[in-house]
């Protein structure tokens, strides 16, 4: 076996083609959209290249067949952010069940990162934001992967842990039916509904500029305020809404207002992998036609929770319950096709959000892990610090 760095078009093809071969007989794996993965490694499309660099490796057997792959990267913007040591990342790891091959890939990543001043690496993560391709699946192998969520073989966990990776944080995906909320949740919601100073409305695609601004205001009153992040600009808010527009179902996104001012949102989207599994990774003309057909047909029965946002001054008033009941009310309409709800992952370092999931009667259905490998094993290992404030789901976080 030997390692190759990806430099040529044929090597790139091997990198992208390997998962199709490995998961050919795994129905829970849904082939990612080719453009989504390719854009991660495209300097013109991935803004993370402004702050870092990335390369990819293949491991091949003696017959020159690709049997494993990995990407390794360093982001100077986050290399030291909240870390005890300079830390890089690795991801998009795939490999046959051969520990020697896996360790060759890990070694290649370690050596590349050490040359760039790193003393640790996280994996399996994305070269970019945490909302996609982040974490190694360790529980929930019987469930289909959500859109841009990693799915992998169960033996990968042994590869990582045997090599010396340790759990930096767990990522929990939550599930419940969209209907059947308890009396307790309804009681909390009804107290809000009875208050005439609050009102709720579903997003309207024809008024996207208005809702982009409402989204921005709520974000800046909750997430940016709580986490010390830079406030969202109008341009950024419009970009987010423009990106979501093609897949928005107006029934799934609700805004809450207090005396006419936007104070909360619940953003849910159709779970696209239930449709994308029919296009085989290709969103060319035929793929787009298949996408439109399956949306019209109602092939999607699962909703993905993307973000909950509540202005800090309206925390603990029951708006989370009210937003959930608003979604449940939509299920009473005869043409409502959705039955299941999953929330994009929440880190175990975020107890307030985990408590919220418990209050809203969600159960864990998948667990991913962000692992960290210290290059000097004699140094103390510290897990991700625990958060103490009420925070969002991880879809908005940077790596």
N, C-alpha and C positions, 0 to 999 in steps of 0.2 A: 504493500500500500504506500501511497505517496500523496503529498499535498500540492495543490496548484492554487495560485492566486488568480482570481477571475480578472482577465484583461481583454480577452478576445470575444467577438460575437458568439462563437461556438461555445465558449465557456459560460457566457451569460445564458445561452439556451439550456445548457446542462443544469445550471443553477435553478432556472425557472421550471424545468421539466421534471426534476426529481420528485417533488411531492405527488405529482399525478401518478407516477409509477408506484410509489410507496403506499399510497392510500387507495389504490384502484379497487380494493375489495372492502373498503371501510365506508359504509353508508352514512355514518354520522359526520364524516368530513365533507365539507362543501368547498369546492375549489374557489379560492379567492378570485376576485376580478383581476385579470392580468394587469390592467392599468394601475390598480391600487397598489400592487406590490412593486411594479416597475418604477412608479413615481417616487418611491422611497429612495431609490438609488439614482435618481435623475437630478442633477444639480440645478436644473432650470425649474424644477417643480417642488423640490423639498427645501424650504427655507433654512432647515437646520444646517445645511452646508455652509451657511454664512458664518457659523461659529465652530465648525468642526470638520472632520473628515471621516471617511468610511471606506472599507474595502471588503471583499468577499473571498472565501476560500472554498475549494472543493477537495474532497478526499476520494481518490480513485483506487480501485483494486489492480491487481497485476494484469488484468485484461483491459485496462484503461477505461473501465466502466465507472461512472460516478455513483458512489454509494453513500455520500454524505455532503452536506453543505453548511455554511454558516456565514453570517455577516458580522463584522466587528467595527466599532465606531467610537469616536471620542467627541464630546460636545464641550468646548471650552466654556460655554455659558453655564453648564451645570456640573462640570467636572469636580468642583469643590463646593457646590451649593449644598449645604446641610449634610455634608459628608465628613467623616473623620479623616479621610485620605483622598487623594485624587482618584477618581473612579470613572472608568469607561463602561462600555456596554457591548453585549453581543446578542444576536437574535437571528431569527429566521433559520434556526437550527433544525436540520432534518438528517436522519441517519438510519441505516439498517441496524439490526440488533447485533451490533459488534462494538464492544466497549473500547477496543484498541482504536478503531476508526474514530469513535466519538472523542476519545482523549487526544488524538492527533489534531482534531479540529479545535478543541479547547486550548491545547498548547499553542497552536498558531495564533489564536486570539490573544492569549496571555503575552506572548513574545511581542506581538505588534503593539499592544497597549503599553508594555513596559518601555518600549522604545520611545513612547510619547509621554513618558513621565507618570503613568498611572500605576497605582499600587493595589487596585482592585477592579473587578468587573462585575456588572450586574447582568443577569440573563434569566430567561430569554426575553429580551425587550425589543422595543422599536427605536429606530433612529429618528426620533421626533416625539410627538405628544403621546400621552398615556392612553388616549381613547381608542387606540387600535394596535393590534399585533403585540400585545403586552402580556407577559406572564406565561408560565408553563402550566398546562392543564395537569392537575393531579387527582381531581375528583369530578365526576360527571361525564365519563366517557360514553355513556349510553345516550346522551343528548346531542342533538345537532349543534354545531358551532353557530353562534350569532355572527352577524355581519362584522367583518374585520376583527373577530375574536379568534385567538389561537386555538387550534385543535391539534393534538399530538398523541403519539402512542404512550401507553402507560410506562413502558420501560425507560423512557427518557428521564423519569424522576431518579431512577437508580444511577443513570449516567452522571447526572449533575451532582448528586449527593456523594457518590463514590469518588468523584474528582475533588471534592472539598467545598463545593458550593453550600452555603447555609441559607436558611430562610431569612430574607430581609423583611418581607411582609407578605401576608396572604391577601389574595384578592377574591372576594366573595360575590358571586352572581346570585341574585334572589329571584324567586318565582312565586306567583300566586295566580289564581283565576281573576279575570277582570270583574267578576261579579261575586256576590256572596260575602261582602264585608259585614263585620259583626255589628251588633247593636251599639257597642261601645264606640266604634269608629263613626257610626251614623249619628250618635248622640253628640259627639264632638263637632261633627260637620253641621248638624242642625242648629247648634248655638251660633255658628257663624252665619248660616243662611237666614236666621231670624233677625240678624242685625242689619238694619236698612242702610248702614254706612258702607257695607260691603256688597259688591256684585261680581258675578263671574260671567265670562263669555269665551266662546271658542274662537280661535284664530280664524281670520278670513283672508284667503289668499289674495283677493283683490285689494286688500289694505295692508300689504306686507310692509310698506314703509312705516306705517303707524306702529305695527307690532314689533318691528325691528327696534324702534325707539323705546317702546315699552319694555322690551327684553333688556335693552341696554341699561335703562334706569334701574330695573330690579337687580340686575347683575351688580351694578355699582353700589347698590344699597345693601347688598348681602355678601356676595363672594369677595369682591375687591375689598370691601370694608373689613370683612372677617379675616382675610388672609394677608392683607397688606399688599395685594397685587395692584398693578397699574390699572386704572379705570379703563373700561372698554370704550372705544371711540365709536362714533356713528358709522364710520367706514367699516370697522370690524363687525359691528352688529349687522349691518346690511350684507356683508359678505357671508356671515353665518346663515342668515335667512335665505339668501340667494342659493346657497349650497343645498339647503334642506327643501327648497320649494318644489322640486320635481317629485318628491316622495311624500309630501305632507298630505295627511288626511285630516281635514279641518276638525273632525270629531275628537281627535286625540291630543290636541294642544289647547290648554285652558289657561287663561289669564285671570287673576283676581285683582280687584280695584277697591281702594278704600277712599271714600269721598272723591271718586273720580281719578285718583292717583294710582298708577300701577304698583302693586306690592308683592305679587307672587306669580309664579308660572309653574305648570307641569308640562313638560315637553316629552311626548311619546310619539314614536314613529312605527310604521309597519316594519316588522323584522324582515329585512330584505333577503336574507339568505334563503328563506322559503321560496323566494322567486328566483334568486340568482342561481340556485342549484340546477335550474333548467337551462341556463345559458352557457354552462361549461367554461366560465371564466372570460367569455368574449362578449363585450358590449359593442360589437359592430352592428351593422344594419339588422342582420338577422337576430342578433342577441337583443337589440332594443325592441324589435317586434315581438319576440318571445316575452320580454319583460312586460310590455304593454298588455299582451294577451293574458298573462297570468295575473296581472293586477286587475284586469277587467273580470276575469274568471273568479276572483276571490280566493286565490291559492294561499294567501297569507292569513293565518289564523292567530299569529302571535304578535304581540306588541312589545317593543323595546323601549324601556324608560331611559331617556337620554339625560335629563336633568330636572331637578326640583330646585326652585329658587324662591326664597322668602326673604323680604327685606328684614333686616335685623330688628327693627322696631316692632315687627309683627310676629316675631318668634313666639312659640308656646301659646298661640291663640287658637290653634286648631285648623289653620289653613292647610296643613298637610292632609288632614282627614277630609276637608272640604274638596280639595282638588281630586282626591281619590274617588269620592262619591260622585263628583261631576263626571268622571270617566265611567263609573259604574252605571250611571243613568243612561249613557249612550247605548249600553247593551240592551236596553229595553226596546230599542227601535228594531223593527223587523229586518232591516237590511244591514245590521251591524255584523261583520264577519268574524270578529276577533273573540277568542275565548281565553287565551293565555297571556300573561304579562311577565316579562323578565326585565330586570333592571341591570344596566351596565355595571360592571364591578365596582365594589366599594372596598377600600383597604381596611384591614383589621386595626390600623392605627387611627381609625376615625370612629371612636365609640358613640358620639352623638348620632351619626348617621346609622350606625348599627342598631341603636336604640329606636330610631325612627322606623327602621324596617320591621322591628319587632312589634311596634305599636300599630303598624299598618298590616300586620299579619302575613308578612312574607316569610318564606322558608328558603334556606340555601339550597341551590340546585347544582352549582358548579363551584369548584375552587381552583384558581390559578395561583401560582407562587412566583414572586419576584425573588430570585436567588442572588446572593452576593458571594463572590470568591475573593478572599484576601490573599494577595500574593505572598505575604509573609504570615504564615500560620501562627507565629508566636505573638502577634499583635492581638489586642482584645477585639472581639467582634460585637458590634452593637446593632440592634435591630432599628428599624425606622422609628423615629420618635412618635409618641402618642399625641394626637391632637385633642384639644380640650374644648374647641368651639364647634358650633353647629356649622357643618360644611356641606358642600355639594357632592354629587357623585363624581367619579374621577374623570368624567369625559372632558372637562375643561383644563385638566392639569397638564403641565409640561413635564417632560422627562427630567 
